[in-house]
Amino acid sequence: MPARAVGISTRPVPQPTSNTGPLDPESFFYPNNLDAWMIVGPFDLREVQAADVEFQMWRDTEPEFDYIFVGASADGTNFDGNFWMGNSGGWQYHDVDLGPYLGLSQVWLAWYFHSDDSNPEDYEGVWIDDITLWVYTESAPPATTNLIQNPDFETGDLTAWSVAGTTAVSDVNFNSGRYSA
C-alpha cells in the first residue's frame, strides 16, 4: 500500500548534459539531494463521468529515504497522491483514479522523485513507462477517449510534458498527501 506525503518545492533540478549524462542509469546511479518533477496538463474533466491514469513503474530506491510520488492537482502547484519507496521487484502496473477531479476544467498530473543526501550507489532509481490517461464520457455504448497516450518514453518526444525549473521538498509530512511544485 502506498504512503502519503507533503512538501514545498524550492531547489533547482540537476539536468543531464547528454544521453550518458549524470541521470543516465547506464552510467550513473541517481544523484543525492535530487528533487525532480515531471508534470503534464492541464486536462479538462468537466464533461467526464470517470477518469484514471495508468502507468508502469519500476523502482529500486533507498528504503525509508528516497521515494517516488504520483499525484493530481486542480491548480498545477499543490498535488495530492501517493508515494512508494524501496524495490518493486520489477515492473508494476498502477492505476490512479481521478474521480475527485471530475467536473474541473483544469487538472494536472505529476510524478516526483526525491533522494536524500546519502550515497545511493546500491540503488538504481525509478522508471515510469506506458502512461495513459483515460476519460469516459456518457454515450451509448460507453466510449473511452484517450487524451494522452505516450506508450513509451523511448522515442524521446516529451513535448506534452513540462519539468519544473525550481523544485524541491523542504518539509515532508508523511500523513497528509500534499506536495507543491
N, C-alpha and C positions, 0 to 999 in steps of 0.2 A: 504494500500500500504506500503510495507516495505521501510525502510530508508537505507542509505548507511553510512559507517564509515571507519576510517583509524587508524592504530596504529602499535606499535612495541612491540614484546614480550621480557620481561626481568625478570620476577619474577617466583619462583617455584610454582607449583600447589600442594595444600594440597591433600594428599592421604588418603582414608578411611583405617581404621585399621581392620575392619571386616565387615560382612554383615549388622551390625547395627551400623556402624561407623558414623563419622561426616557428611558424604554426603548422608546418607540414609534418604529419605523423611518421612519414617515411624517414625523415632525417632528424627529428627532434621531438621530445615529449612536450606536452603543453607547458607553457611558462608559469612561473609563480606569479601571484597577485594579478591574475587575469580576470577581468570583468568584461565580458563580451555579449552584446545583444544582437539578435537577428529579428527584425520587426517587419511585418507586412500588413498592409491595409491602407486606408480604411475600406471596409466592406459594408454594403447597405443590406441590413437584415429586416427592413420594415415589412416587406411583403412575403415573409418566410414563415412557415409553420414549424420547421425543425432545421437545425444546422449542427454540423460537427466537423472537426478536423481530424484526419487520420494521418499517421506517420509511423515510420520505423525508426527505432533508436537503438544504438549500440553504445555502451558506456563502460569505461574502466577508469574510475576516479578514486582518489584517496578517500576512503570511507570516513564519515563524520566531519570532513573538512571541505572537500571540493564537490560541487553539485551542478546539475542541470535543472533549470526551471522552465516550465512551459505554462503560458498563461494568455488570457484575453483581457482587453481593455475597452472601455467606452470613450476614453479620451486620448489614447495613444501614449499616455505617460504612466498611469497607475494600472498595473496588471495584477489580476487575481489568477491563481492557478496552483500547480503542484510542483514539487521538485523530487529528484531522485539522486542517489549517490551510490558509490561502490561499483561492483562489477555486475553487469547484466547477464553475463554468461552467453552472449551472442545477441543477434538482432531480436528486438521485441516490437510487436505491434502495439500502438497506442491509439485510442480514440477519445477525443476530448469533446464533450457535449457543450454546445454553445447556447443551450436553452436560456440561460439568464440574460442573453444579449438579443434575443428575438424582439423585433419591433424597433430596434435602434437603427438610426441612419448611418452611424459610423462605428465600426468595430475593428480593432487591430488584434493581431496575434503576435506573440513574441516567444523566442527561445533565448534563454540567458544562461551563460556558463560562468561559474565562479571558481577560482582556485585561490588558496591561501598562500602564505609566504614560505611554506615548507617545500622541500625538493620533491617534485612529482616524478622522478625518474623511473619509478616502478609502475607507473600508470600511463595508459595510452590516450586517454581523453574521451571525447564524446563525438559520435557521428549521427547525423539526422538525415534521413532519406525518404523518398516516396511520399512527400507531403501532398495531401489532397484536402481541399475544403469543399464539403458537400452542403448544399442547401436544398430543402424540399419545399415545394410550393403546392398550393391546393389546386388540383386539377384531376380529371379522371381520364385514364388511370393515373395514379400518383407518378409525378415526374420528378426527376432529380436534375439539378443544374450544377454543373461543376465549375465554380467560379475560378479556382486556381488549381491547376494540376501541374506540378513540376515533378514528374515521376523520378527524376534522378538529378543530382547536382553535378554529375559527371560532365554535362555539356558546358558548364561554366556560365550559363545565361542566368544571372541573378538580377535582371533588370526590374523584376517585380518586388525585390527585397530592398530594405534600407538597413544600414548599420549605423547605430547611433555613434556620433563622434566623441562624446564625452560620457563614459559610462563607468559605473562602479556601484557597489553597495556599501554604504557606510555603517548602517545598523541592520542587524538581522534579528527578527523575532519569528522563531520557527512555529508560531501558533496562529498567526493571523492570515497568511497567504497573500500579502500585498508587496509588490515591487514597484519601483518607479524608474523609468528610462530617462 
